[in-house]
Every structure is written in structure tokens, then in C-alpha cells.
Amino acid sequence: MPLLTTKGLSRSFGGLRAVDDVNFALMPGEIRAVIGPNGAGKTTFVSLVSGRIAPSSGMIVFDGTDITGQPAYIRVRQGIAYTFQITSVFANLSAYDNVALPVQRTLSDGRSKGAVRAGVMATLERTGLADRAHMPAGQLSYGHQRLLEVAMGLALKPRLLILDEPTQGLADSEIDNFITLVREIAKNATVLLIEHNMPVVMHLADRITVFNAGKILAEGTPEAIRENAAVQEAYLGTAP
């Protein structure tokens, strides 16, 4: 049974149909990549799934429950965590405090300092930020702010973690560590990521969904997508 499905999901902005009648299914434990040219509807689609915006029509089902009308904070409680395309960390708080906020939501006694500290440091360690725990988030490099957002999402112990362009701003050496991190996350959660770095997509994804003009153009394994003529023409920049 899929963890997440959308049925006829659409969202219009004025005359623009940003997401157009999308039927989508995501299996538990899967690493699914969403790719496509700029303006294809990728971020709008995951914003609909996370509850940041409401659909014009269609349905979203998470673990058998219709969540179409639920606000984002309820979806977080259901187990959906979303990192933004543009960093949204609390710049004036330390990296530690940024992660402590979501950690407290997952603890039965959020006031236990020992439990909070253990949860925060374990999460920062996983994302390679433990040695920057007490730096103000606004002083971190852009790449490290992206990783801090991932840490904040992980701290919620999500069942579905949605990552929007997570490798943007990461150095090549950090990308290798990120790939390892996502594979580790997928042992306990399902991962849906929007990503433009095609080597990352091809290394990580179990399956790839290609958006174009608000619709799903193709779905399949990395090998099948690489060889798909329509995808090559619309996104990968080559045609047979």
C-alpha cells in the first residue's frame, strides 16, 4: 500500500495551471526524486503535499487518510516534514536551538533538558554539524544552513521527509556525505526530493518522476529515465 498518493491533484494561479491533474504514488521506504525544468511545477507539487498551499482540485492521501483539507501543522504531526527551497532557519538562534525546537515536539516530556540535548546533538552529528552547534544559524555557510534545515526536518522523526533542492550550496565533498545521509534516513523513513544535480539523483533515487508543464511526463528507474527520449528532449538537453 502506498504511503502517499495524489489523485487528480491540480493547482492554478490565475490562468497558469502549475500542477495539472497529477496522479502520483509513493511507496514506504522509497527514495523518490522529482526532476524537471524550471517552472515545471515541482515545488508547487510538494507544497501541496506538505499543506503549504491548498489544491484547486484533487485529493491527497497519506497512509490511507485523506489529508487534502488538513493544514501544514497537522500534516507535520502525521509525520510529513518539509525543507524549503529557500532556507528558512532562525538566523539569530544557534544551530542547536534551531534543532531543539522540533526535538521538543517529539518528546513526551519536552522540558527534559537531558533528553532535548541528546536528541539535538544526535541529529546535528548525523548531518555533520555537531561542531557548529553553538554558532548562530545566520553565520553558517549557505550549504550548512541547508544541512541545518535537513537536521530540523529529521528532528521531527518524520515518516515522509520532503527535501527541496537540498544539495544547493553544498561543496562536492559535502554532497558525498549527503548521499550517505539520505540512504541512512531511508532505512526508517520515506524520502521525496526535488533535485537538479543529476549525478545525485542517479545515485540516490529508487525511482524518478519527471514533471513538465505541471504534468508528469515520465516515471521510472534512473536507467529508464536516462534513456527516455521525451525526458532527454524536455529536460536533459539532448534528443536521440
N, C-alpha and C positions, 0 to 999 in steps of 0.2 A: 504494500500500500504506500503510495507517495506521501512524503511528509508535507509537501506543498503542491497545490495545483491552482491554476487560474483558468477560468472558463469565460471566453468571450470578453476578456479584460480590455477596456478601452479608456482613453483619456484624451479629451480635446481641450485645446487652449484657443478660444476663438475659432477660426477656420482651420487651425492646424490640428490634425489627428496625430498626436505624439506617440500614442500606443493604440494599435488598431486591431481589435478582435483577437487577442493573444490567448491561445491555449497552451499551457505550459505545465510540466510535471517534473518534480524534483524528488529523487529517492533518498531515504535516510542514509547518512554516511557518505553521500556523494560529494565530490568536488566538481562543481559545475562552473564553467567560465561563460560569461556573456560578452560577446565581442560585436563590433560593427563600426561603421564610420561615424564621425561626429554628427550629432543630430539624429541618430538612428532610433532613439527612444530608450536607450539602455538605462540611464539614470532615472528617467520618468517611471520606467517599469519597476525598478527596485524601490523607488519612493512609494509607489502604490502598494507593493508587498509589505513594506515596513509601516505603512499608515501615515507617512508624512503628507501625502496628498490623497484625495478621495477619487475613485474612478468615476467616469461619466456613465459607464455601464459595465456589466460583467460581475464575476464572483471570484473571491479568493478564499481558498480552503486550506487551513493549516491543521495537520494531524486530525483530519476528519471533522473539524469545526469550521463553520462559515465565519470568517473574521472580517468580511467586507466592510461592515459598518463600525468596526472597533477602532478607537483612537490608538495612536502610536504607543502610548504608555501601557495600555492593556496588552498590546502585542509583545512588548518587552517582557511583561510578566508571564506571557505564554511561552517565551523562550526565543524571541526573534530580536537579535541585536544587529545594528546597522552602523557602519562607519561611513562618514560623509566623504564626498568627492573633494570638498574644500575643508581643510582641517577645522575642527570646532572644539579644540581643547580650551580649558580655562587658563588663559595665558598668565594670569597673576598668581595662580596656585602652583605649588610644586608638582612634579610628576607624581610623587607619592600621593598627594591629596587628590589629584585628578582620578587616580585609580581607587582611592579609598571610598569615594562617593558610590560607585557601583558595587564595590565589595560589600558595603554595609547593607545593600538591598538584598544580598543573597544569604546573609547570616540570620539565624533565628534570634540571636542577641547582637544586634549591630553595634551595641555600645561596648562590647568587649574589645579593649584595645589590643590585647594579645592576638585575638582571632583576626581582627582587622589587619594588624601588621603582618601576620603570617600570610594572609590572603594577598595583600598588596605586593609584598616582596616576592612571593612565588610567581605572581603574574608579571612583574617587572623583570624577573630573572628569565622567564620564558621568552620575553620579547627583547632581551639584551639591553635593558635599560636600568638594571639594578644599580649600576654605579652612577646613575644620573637621577636617583630617586629624589634628591632634595634640591635639584635645580628648578627654578621657575620654568614652567612649560613654554612660556614665550621666549625663553633664551635657548631652547633646544633648536637644533637644525631642523629644517623643514622635514627631512627624511625621518628624523627621530620623533617629530611631532606626529607623523603618520603612524609610526610604530606605537606611540603612546595611545593613539586612538584605537588601534587594534587591541592594546592591553586593556583599555576601558571596556571594549566590547567583550573580551574574554572574561573579564572580572564578573560579568553578569551570568557566567556559566550558561551560555545560550545553547539551544538545540539547533538553531539556524543562525549562522554568522554571515552577514552580508558585508562584503568589502568592496568599496567603490574606488577603483584605481589605487590600490594600496601600495604599489611599488613606486609611485610617482615621487621623485625626490630622493629615492634610495640610491646609495652608491652600489656599484657592481658587487662588491664584497658583501654588502648587506642583503642584496637580493638572494644570494645563495642561502643565507641564514633564514630569510623569509620563506623560501620554498620549503625548507626543512620544518619551519614552524607550522605552516599550513597543513603539511602532511601529518604533523603531530596532532593538530587541532581536529583533523578529520577522523581521528580514532574515536572521538567522543562527541562530535557534532557534525552537522552538515554545513558545507561551505558553498556560498554563491558569490562569485567575484566578477566584477567588471574590470577588465584589464586590457590595456593597449600593448603591453610588452608581450609580443607573440612567443618568444622563447619561454617566458614564464608560463604562459597559457599552455603551450605544448608539453611542457614538463609536468605541469600540475594537474590539469583537468582530466577527469574521467570522461566527461562529455562536454561539448561546446555547443552553445546556442548562439546563432548569428542573427542579429537584428539588422534590418534595413528599412528605412521609411516607416517605422512604427510597427512593422510586421516581423514575424520570424521567417527568415529567408532559408535557414537550414539548421539542422541539428545532427550531431553525430560524434563519433570519436575524433580525437585530434587528427588521426590519419585520414579519416573520411573527409573532414573539413578541409584539410590541406589540399586534397585532390578534387574538391568540388569546384566545378568551373564557374558556377554562379557566384560563389564566395570569392573566388580569385578575382573576378571582374568587379564585384561591388566593393570589396574591402582590401584584399591582399595586394591589389595593384597590378595583377597580371592576368592575362587571359590565355587560354590554350591556343 
